Amino acid sequence: MKPGDTIKVRTKENEFTGILMPNEETDSVIVKLDNGYNIGISPKSIVKKELLKNKPASDTKKETPLKKDPKKKTITVLHTGGTIASKVDYETGGVTAHFTASDLIQLVPEIKDIANIETDLVANMMSEDMNFSDYQKIAKAIQRHAKAGTDGIIIGHGTDTLTYTAAALAFMFEEIDIPVILVGSQRSSDRGSSDAAMNLICAAQFISGIDTSGVYICMHENTDDDSCVILPATKTRKMHTSRRDAFKPVNCGPVARIDYIDRKLELFNDIYKGNKLTIKPELSDKVGLIKTHTNMSTSLFEFATKNYKAIVIEGTGLGHAPTSIGKENLKKYEILKSFIKKGGIVAITSQCIYGRVHPTVYSNLRRLSNIGCIFCEDMLPETAYIKLSWLLGNYSTKETKELLPKNLRGEINFRLDPGDFY
């Protein structure tokens, strides 16, 4: 029996049927059950092993172009990595990526009923390894396919830094005439509880069912499989390490809901529709993000102000930083004051997920405001970091300071409703 074979294992108490998985770490027999989960069986407990079916031969057929339906929109799926278009490799036991259109339709057959599908491999990497150059590569791919006439783009992306990429693309495209939706998967595609297919289907349904443009995110609304939500690119955060509904809008509501069962679309906010494509893809790597905390070393401020042109301070509460009382804290204050006087930019955000910073409520905040720190309203720290990097990459320091506190891509909500806190 070889990995990939379908086998039946009988123990003293139970019987298991599934696919034999490779296992070099223990002497257990690893079987992938029909529900998508693996089970390890101790050899001592096995009464009998039976081969039911040999592993299917690898499909090495050449990719053939898929026939297009002229009545349907064409959606281009850009692959950057993650698990959105992956399946288990029974030779290694791992999950491998499959990027062609026919691969994708084989994994998610329902999508062909929604739209014509094209695919493009942009990168194959873990999202935590992404750099600004990768954002630019994705943006250029979007620009290329948009000019070629695609009706919308779905980007398969790892979930850990998906919101950084969404914000970067939102700022890079000053104007855009097609919808771009980032889609991730919290559960591996080889698991029965995977959310990959549903997120992808709902994203395709949104593009197919409504005339809009702009950058969005599509993920599960709840832990069940009832619906997905379309989320704003600059105001969404990953709030849980593993739940399928990990992505939530902050200080605002979702853009839309897609019912997975009947494919019904429900809009919650006005949508944008552009008529041209304008891109400013430059991003400055001279921006730092500092999280304040108690007993904070002055050397962190010294390092940041010596190595960056701008820093985002993730302050406590309304935007506090340890710069008021005590010799060391007063030294931090002077470091920031000198940095700003020499042309540096300091943006103030909050560690609190909800609410906004304010420059005048407390004297400590007024001190920071008086030396030129820019309070960023209810902007998320990571969004402020991306926005500041984009501004410095495309505008002068003076223009950057003027544009930072302005709402450019929905990153600032000047009026918060009670229902936005959830």
C-alpha positions, -999 to +999 in steps of 0.1 A: +000+000+000+013+034-010+003+070-001-027+080-021-043+045-021-078+041-006-076+016+022-097+001+050-082-002+085-099-024+111-089-020+147-101-039+178-129-013+183-135+005+150-132+005+112-118+034+092-119+039+054-099+066+037-068+076+018-034+065+031-012+095+039+026+096+040+041+097+076+078+098+083+076+112+118+059+083+137+050+047+131+012+055+131-009+048+100-023+081+089-057+079+071-075+109+055-112+103+062-140+114+039-148+144+061-114+158+052-097+152+086-067+129+092-066+102+119-035+085+133-039+048+141-014+029+163-001-002+146-006-021+179-044-016+176-047-027+139-063-060+133-064-059+095-055-035+066-072-039+032-064-022-001-096-009-017-083+011-046-049+022-059-040+059-061-053+075-094-027+081-120-015+117-123-033+138-148-007+152-172-031+164-199-021+197-215-042+227-205-068+236-231-085+269-233-120+270-218-149+280-240-164+313-231-201+321-226-207+355-242-237+361-219-214+359-188-188+383-174-152+373-175-134+372-142-096+369-139-083+351-108-048+362-098-029+337-077-004+350-051-003+320-028-023+308+002-047+279+001-075+293-021-066+271-051-048+242-034-054+206-029-037+178-011-007+160-027-007+124-016+029+119-025+041+143+002+010+147+024+011+185+019-011+209+001+001+220-033-011+249-054-029+245-088-032+276-107-048+270-142-084+278-150-093+242-154-076+233-120-097+260-104-129+249-120-121+213-109-118+225-074-147+249-075-170+237-103-199+261-094-178+291-105-182+282-141-219+288-138-213+323-126-187+337-150-160+329-175-128+323-157-092+332-166-062+328-143-028+343-139+000+332-115+015+364-101+034+349-071+034+318-049+043+328-014+032+331+022+016+364+028+038+373+057+068+372+033+054+399+011+072+432+004+061+464-013+076+451-046+050+423-045+022+448-041+035+466-072+037+433-091+000+426-082-010+461-092+007+458-126-011+425-132-044+442-123-036+470-147-026+446-175-058+425-172-081+455-168-067+470-201-072+436-218-109+438-210-116+416-180-148+425-161-134+419-127-105+405-108-103+381-078-070+379-060-063+347-040-042+357-010-029+344+023-050+358+051-023+370+075-014+402+056-044+403+032-056+436+047-022+452+041-024+443+004-060+454+001-051+488+015-020+492-007-040+484-038-068+508-028-043+536-025-023+527-056-053+528-079-064+565-076-091+556-102-102+521-112-130+510-136-134+473-125-140+455-092-109+439-075-117+415-047-092+399-024-102+364-012-085+342+014-091+309+031-088+303+069-090+266+065-068+245+041-086+234+009-081+197+017-103+200+049-140+194+049-144+227+068-125+248+042-140+282+034-120+286+002-146+276-023-174+295-008-154+327-005-144+324-041-179+317-053-194+347-034-167+370-047-175+359-083-212+364-076-206+399-064-186+408-095-211+391-118-242+405-101-235+442-097-219+470-117-192+485-095-155+491-092-129+495-065-109+472-042-128+450-017-124+419+005-147+389+005-148+364+034-172+344+055-197+365+075-202+338+102-187+305+112-215+287+092-218+284+054-248+307+049-232+340+036-201+360+028-196+397+032-179+422+009-157+444+031-140+478+026-103+475+017-090+501+041-111+495+072-110+457+076-090+437+101-082+400+107-096+396+142-090+358+148-063+334+140-084+306+127-122+313+127-137+314+092-154+348+101-121+363+112-123+394+090-144+423+103-150+459+093-139+484+119-157+516+126-180+509+097-203+482+083-198+457+054-204+469+018-227+439+009-238+404+018-240+375-006-263+346+004-244+315-005-275+293-009-297+314-032-269+338-044-289+368-034-270+401-031-278+427-004-261+461-006-256+481+026-238+512+013-235+532-019-210+517-043-184+534-065-182+531-102-152+545-120-147+549-157-109+550-161-078+535-147-052+557-129-023+541-110+004+555-087+023+524-077+052+538-057+057+530-020+083+544+003+102+519+026+111+548+049+081+544+071+080+527+105+052+515+128+058+517+165+035+501+191+037+520+225+038+501+258+047+506+294+085+508+302+092+517+266+129+522+258+140+556+245+162+538+220+132+526+200+123+563+193+159+571+185+162+542+161+129+551+143+137+587+139+172+580+126+161+553+101+128+565+088+113+596+072+079+590+089+066+569+117+032+557+127+027+556+165+001+531+177-007+549+209-029+540+238-065+551+241-071+584+223-035+584+210-013+587+241+025+580+239+049+579+269+062+614+264+050+635+294+063+627+329+098+615+339+132+621+325+132+593+299+097+601+287+105+637+283+135+627+263+112+608+239+091+639+235+122+659+226+132+632+200+099+635+183+099+673+184+134+674+168+124+648+142+093+667+131+113+700+131+137+685+106+109+674+083+099+640+097+063+630+099+047+614+130+012+599+126-009+591+157-033+561+157-047+540+185-042+504+198-079+503+205-097+486+176-127+509+176-131+546+181-108+575+171-078+594+184-082+630+195-056+658+198-071+680+225-090+659+251-059+656+274-029+678+279-006+650+269-023+648+235-022+686+231+016+685+237+020+660+208-003+680+185+015+712+193+049+698+180+032+687+147+021+651+153-008+643+129-038+626+146-053+601+121-090+600+133-103+564+133-077+551+108-064+516+116-026+516+124-018+492+096-038+513+071-020+545+083+013+527+077+004+517+042-012+551+034+019+570+047+042+547+026+021+554-005+019+591+001+057+595+006+063+573-025+042+596-047+041+631-031+063+656-014+066+658+023+044+689+024+018+672+003+020+640+024+013+660+056-017+677+040-032+644+026-026+621+055-055+633+077-078+635+046-102+606+037-089+594+003-102+558+000-127+554+028-100+549+054-114+576+077-150+576+089-157+610+104-191+600+119-194+567+137-228+551+144-234+529+174-241+500+152-206+502+137-191+489+170-195+451+167 
